[in-house]
């Protein structure tokens, strides 16, 4: 069996690069518009006139920017064949035997359903990886993504066969 993508390239790219930098741009524009522009004599129309309101607005957007950077930087691209997971962080690719897959968890309450694969032993990318599965019409917001079961079944079959050898 050839490798099959089980994470979404466009979605992963967007959450890894576009969303975090867009949030930082929003923070920079907010700080400029609320804090710097009035002092530079630039006319800015805003409904947030109190210093506390401006500070809270900047703080909220700043916290969102930090969260998006933290979440996005940890995303990986994952592919699978009958024996291995192929995990890429953009710079390098690591091959992990399916027998090394431990627990698979999913955050069903956050829309892109980030899936975390916990390994029984560390690999070059750490003890776990997080990826965004391909968005399909087979699942709904509150239900489990089918890829969670797909990986779990493949890992169980690899462990039953004693397949920890890798490539």
N, C-alpha and C positions, 0 to 999 in steps of 0.2 A: 504494500500500500504506500502511496506517495504521501508526502506531508500535506496536511490540510490546514488552512488558516482557521484558527479558532478565536482570533481576536480581530477587531476591526481596524484596518490600517487608517482610514480617514478619521474615524472617531478617536482612535488613540492619538493620532497626530494632532487633532484639534485640541484634545484635553491636555496633551503634553506641551504644546507650543503656543497655539493661538489663544486659548482661554487665559493662561497665566499672564502672558504679555499684554493681552487686552485688558485684564484687570489692573495691571500695573499702570498702563496708559490711562485708564479711568481714574486711578488714584492720583496720578500726576496732574491730569486735567482738573480734578476736583481741588487739589491743593492750590493749583494755579488760580482757578476761578474763585475759590472762596477765601484764600489767604493772601496770595501775592498780587493778583490783578488790581484790587482796590488801592493798594499802596503804590502801584506803578502808575496810577492815574488812568488805567484802562477801564472803560465803562463795562460793568458786569451786572446783569440783572439776576438777582437770586432771591429766593424766598427764605433762605437761611441767613438771617441777619445777626443773630446773637453769636458771640464768640464760642459759647458752650455748644450750640447747635452745629457750628462749623467744625469744631474739634471732634464732636461725636460722629459727624458725617465722615470726616477723614479717617477716624479710627475704625469705623465699620468697614469702609472700603479697603483700608490697609489690612485688616484682619482677613478679609476675603482674598486679597492678593496673596498674602502669606499662605493661606490654606490652599489656594489653587496652585501655587508653586510647589508646595510640599506634596500635594496629591499628584500633580502632573509629572513631576520629576521621577516618581517611582514607578510609573507605568512601563510595562514591557510588551513586546509583541511575542505571541506564543503560537507555535504550530505543533502539530502532533502527527506521528505515524503509528504503526503497530507496536513499536518498542520504545520510542523516545519522545520527549518534548524538546522542541527547538526554541530556545528563549533568546530574544535579542533586546538589548537596551539601546540600540541605535549605533553603538560603537563596536560591539562584539556580539558573537552568537555563542551560546553555551548549549551543549547537548546533555540532557538529563534523562536517565532511564525512567520509564514509567513506574518501575518498581520502587523508585525513591519517592514517589508521591505519597504524602501522608494525608492530611485533612484538606478538603476543598471547601472554602466558605464563600458566601456571596452576600453582598449588601443589597437586599431586595428593595429597600426603602429609598435608595438613591437611584434616579432614573437610568443612568447608563449601566447599572448592575455591575459594579466592579467585582471581579472574581479573584480571590486570593488562593493560591496553591501553596500549601505548607509542605516542606520536604522533610523526610526522615533524617537526612543529613545535609549539611551545607554544601553548596556548589559555588562557583565563581561569582554568582550574582546574589548570594546570600541564602538564608534559610527559607525564604518565601518570595514569590513574585505576585504582582497584581497586574491584571490586564482587563481590558474592556471587551466583552464578547461582541460578536457580530450582532447587530440589531436585526431581529427577524419578526415576522408577523405570527410566529408560533407561540409567543409568550406575551403575557400582560405585565403591567407594572408590578403587581403584587405576587406573581408566581415565579417559580425558579426558572432560570434560563436553562435550556436543554443541554448546553455545553457542560454544565456542572456534572450532570449524570454521565455524559459521554466520557469525560475524563476519569470520573470515579470508576466506571465499569472497565475502562482500558487499564487503569492502574491496578484494579483488583485482579484482572486477568493476568497481567504481567507478574504480580506478586505470586499468584497461584502457580505460574509456570516457572517461578524462581528467576525471573529475568531482571537481574540487577547489573548486568554486564555493560549495558550502554550500547554504543554504536556497533 
